Amino acid sequence: MGDADDHAIVIGAGVTGVLAASALARRFARVTVVERDTPPDERAFRPGLPQCLQIHAFWKHGLDCAEHLLPGLVQELVDHGAHRLTVPEDFLWLSPVGWFPRVAGTADMTCSRVLLDWVLRRRANADPRIEVLEASRVTGLVPTADGEGVQGVRVRTDGTAGPRTLMASLVVDAAGRRSEATRWLTELGHPVPPVERYDAGFGYSSRYYKLPDSTGRDWKAIYIQTSPGTPRGGVLVPIEDGLWIATLLGCGDHVPPTKDDEYLRYARSLRSPVLHDALREAEPLSDAQAFRNTANEWRHYESLDRWPRGFLVLGDALCRFNPVYGQGMTVAAMTTKAVADAIDGMDPARIHRDTARLQRVAAAQSADAWGLAVGEDLRFPWTQGRPPGAKVKFLHQYMNHVVAAGNVDPATCRTIFQVFGMTAPPAALLKPSAVARVVARWRVPTDSPSEVSAPPPSPAG
Ligand SMILES: Cc1cc2nc3c(=O)[nH]c(=O)nc-3n(C[C@H](O)[C@H](O)[C@H](O)COP(=O)(O)OP(=O)(O)OC[C@H]3O[C@@H](n4cnc5c(N)ncnc54)[C@H](O)[C@@H]3O)c2cc1C
């Protein structure tokens, strides 16, 4: 076996790239992660992760998958100040039709995306089986002699003359939303995959804060969801170092501002004043940073009749979601774990031959989250993409009643959050027992701001 035969290359050192590298290091003698950024040693913004100044919550199911691939990760994040929040118990969470009760749920995580990135990169750098090649951009794929497979990448490293070639029996594209896999594959004569895209036009505006000490506060986080009638919302969660991150979000004509005075005014315009009241007492520690380009986009590589041996696309490069539903990292971790499970016991040569099947395994992990994100986005009449059919419209009506029931019924509320957090499939809300609970609590949902009552107190009193 040649050196390249026992070598895997991962493009991108984001969450998908580091998790994939750790999984592949169990099957290949060497793994090289090629990363275009030169990430700083300390925790800081880097241009390859433009979203890293925005709020990032990690659902429990994603955390469990990440922990499985990188044992000790969760504790390491907590040691550096990440918070485990019980959702929705620790939140004041205003659904489109009223407050969710503060029932015990799953232990999800909040910290800055900058911290998560730093911890993940430290783990990759500490693994002797993984080499991280920084300041190096992959510019194309190297085909096998028969043109039916991939056997390496072309890499351009800052400060060096010309591109060079790195050979491997598996190349994983984890380059995120800016992945160039489609172009690279067409250069090799492979077909263009069908692409599904839905864009509700959400915009984010995030800002770091210091809150006054917690005396008198019976919540640990706030989420005011958007609703079709009021397509603007906001979130406030604790992150490391005693800091908080606030994010205002809205779509259509409601994209949030970044200017100082307008920021609080926008927060005041939400369906409940609780977020505004918290921010008014808080000290802003940064300017607000905007983020647009939040469309759902699924490149259906799994549907192609011809797929190259030795090549896989994972994470946002495969399927990305409107971030409002907080799914991206969880699906990335689920997908990477599913592929890791599928290659368990396989040698590199077999993995090289089996990538068409593995690409289908990966894609299947996106289906539930995709249905949820796209289904919700299609509530907004301006969402670009295929208009909703009868089934989606029926589900919109049914889900209105599910959420209304979840506002008064702890069991329904728990199931809703299990579905949000992907520990249960959306079908859990269609089980006869779940439907019976919804029907028993049938009420006409309204998202009128004037109907919003005071938030519920913490069960701890
Ligand atoms: C505003 C916003 C808020 C979000 N909030 C949440 C949230 O609350 N919860 C959640 O789970 N998800 C959230 N997401 C989604 C989450 O950010 C992504 O799902 C996640 O980052 C995907 O990880 P990735 O590793 O696939 O891609 P990325 O994180 O984008 O990483 C890609 C990496 O590849 C590198 N790269 C790119 N091209 C090349 C190349 N040619 N050669 C070498 N390196 C390359 C980049 O520099 C980068 O390091 C949010 C996204 C946005 C935009």
The ligand as a Gaussian input file, in Angstrom:
#p B3LYP/6-31G(d) Opt

LIG

0 1
 C      -25.696000      33.776000      11.174000
 C      -25.558000      32.308000      11.438000
 C      -25.943000      31.791000      12.672000
 C      -25.863000      30.413000      12.904000
 N      -26.308000      29.906000      14.096000
 C      -26.251000      28.572000      14.314000
 C      -26.697000      28.010000      15.547000
 O      -27.188000      28.701000      16.445000
 N      -26.593000      26.665000      15.712000
 C      -26.080000      25.856000      14.727000
 O      -26.008000      24.638000      14.929000
 N      -25.658000      26.363000      13.549000
 C      -25.728000      27.684000      13.316000
 N      -25.292000      28.195000      12.126000
 C      -24.790000      27.270000      11.094000
 C      -23.326000      26.929000      11.323000
 O      -22.549000      28.099000      11.333000
 C      -22.878000      25.998000      10.195000
 O      -23.809000      24.967000      10.028000
 C      -21.527000      25.387000      10.493000
 O      -20.560000      26.384000      10.650000
 C      -21.115000      24.456000       9.360000
 O      -19.820000      24.001000       9.611000
 P      -18.863000      23.571000       8.415000
 O      -17.634000      23.083000       9.085000
 O      -19.598000      22.668000       7.503000
 O      -18.550000      24.896000       7.599000
 P      -17.801000      26.206000       8.112000
 O      -18.008000      26.384000       9.554000
 O      -18.243000      27.305000       7.202000
 O      -16.250000      25.907000       7.882000
 C      -15.696000      25.817000       6.584000
 C      -14.176000      25.921000       6.690000
 O      -13.616000      25.644000       5.405000
 C      -12.593000      26.598000       5.108000
 N      -12.488000      26.654000       3.634000
 C      -13.437000      27.089000       2.761000
 N      -13.014000      26.914000       1.487000
 C      -11.784000      26.348000       1.558000
 C      -10.839000      25.926000       0.574000
 N      -11.097000      26.029000      -0.738000
 N       -9.658000      25.410000       0.991000
 C       -9.373000      25.285000       2.326000
 N      -10.243000      25.678000       3.299000
 C      -11.437000      26.184000       2.921000
 C      -13.089000      27.871000       5.776000
 O      -12.044000      28.790000       6.001000
 C      -13.685000      27.304000       7.077000
 O      -12.692000      27.177000       8.068000
 C      -25.366000      29.556000      11.881000
 C      -24.965000      30.081000      10.646000
 C      -25.075000      31.436000      10.424000
 C      -24.672000      31.965000       9.072000

